[in-house]
Amino acid sequence: MPPFGMFESLSAYPHGFVVLCAALAAAVVLWVLLKLLKAALWILFFGLVLIGVVAVASVFLG
């Protein structure tokens, strides 16, 4: 195990390159999280619609 940490190993790279890669990684993570949030909200929406349809059907057919 080397005696230095991650930031010391990144010191060989230009500072702007490290910042650009970190910003790109953060943007990709944020994009994935927003896609997952959108999918979760659609699932919630269709679940509520399905519950509403079942409730209405049970009242009229019940």
Residue pairs with C-beta under 8 A, 6 or more apart in sequence:
2 9
10 18
